Amino acid sequence: MKPIPLQLITVKLDNGDHGVFVGSPLIANKNAMQSSQVSEIWFSDIRDLPDQMKLDELMTIVHDQICQCKDSVH
């Protein structure tokens, strides 16, 4: 089985609610992390996914969303 790189991002709100977001790693190595700062954050629409969805199918959806965002940003 081929490994799929994942990154989890946990966001906590002031009211105590929190969520975990799953996606492709944004920064590949620690050296690049030191020179990177967040400039913007976008959230996709909420999508209902099948319970039995495989990880590679989920990652295809995540990848398609990332590509869609890149195409709409100029």
C-alpha positions as CSV (number, residue, x, y, z in Angstrom):
1,M,0.0,0.0,0.0
2,K,1.4,3.4,-1.0
3,P,1.6,5.9,1.9
4,I,-0.4,9.1,1.5
5,P,1.1,12.2,3.3
6,L,-1.5,13.9,5.5
7,Q,-1.5,17.0,7.7
8,L,-4.1,17.7,10.4
9,I,-4.9,21.2,11.4
10,T,-6.8,21.8,14.6
11,V,-8.6,25.2,14.9
12,K,-10.1,26.2,18.3
13,L,-12.6,29.1,18.5
14,D,-13.0,31.5,21.4
15,N,-16.3,29.8,22.4
16,G,-14.4,26.5,23.0
17,D,-15.6,24.8,19.8
18,H,-12.9,23.2,17.7
19,G,-12.5,21.3,14.5
20,V,-9.8,19.2,12.8
21,F,-9.1,19.7,9.1
22,V,-7.4,17.0,7.0
23,G,-5.4,17.7,3.9
24,S,-2.2,17.5,2.0
25,P,0.9,18.8,3.8
26,L,1.4,22.5,3.2
27,I,5.0,22.7,4.1
28,A,7.3,19.8,3.2
29,N,10.3,20.4,5.5
30,K,11.0,22.3,8.8
31,N,13.4,24.8,7.1
32,A,10.7,26.1,4.8
33,M,8.3,26.4,7.8
34,Q,10.6,29.0,9.4
35,S,10.3,31.4,6.4
36,S,6.5,30.9,5.8
37,Q,3.7,32.9,7.2
38,V,-0.1,32.5,6.7
39,S,-1.5,35.3,4.5
40,E,-5.0,34.0,3.9
41,I,-7.3,31.1,4.9
42,W,-10.2,29.8,2.9
43,F,-12.8,27.2,4.0
44,S,-14.7,25.1,1.4
45,D,-18.4,24.3,1.6
46,I,-19.4,21.5,3.9
47,R,-19.8,18.2,2.0
48,D,-21.5,15.0,3.1
49,L,-19.2,12.1,2.2
50,P,-20.0,8.3,2.3
51,D,-19.1,6.5,5.5
52,Q,-17.1,3.9,3.6
53,M,-15.0,6.3,1.5
54,K,-11.4,5.2,1.1
55,L,-8.5,7.6,2.0
56,D,-7.3,7.9,-1.5
57,E,-10.8,9.0,-2.7
58,L,-10.9,11.6,0.1
59,M,-7.5,12.9,-0.9
60,T,-8.6,13.2,-4.5
61,I,-11.5,15.4,-3.3
62,V,-9.0,17.5,-1.2
63,H,-6.6,17.8,-4.2
64,D,-9.4,18.9,-6.5
65,Q,-10.4,21.6,-4.0
66,I,-6.9,22.8,-3.7
67,C,-6.5,23.0,-7.5
68,Q,-9.9,24.8,-7.7
69,C,-8.6,27.4,-5.2
70,K,-5.4,27.9,-7.1
71,D,-7.2,28.4,-10.3
72,S,-9.5,31.1,-8.9
73,V,-6.6,33.1,-7.2
74,H,-4.7,35.5,-9.5
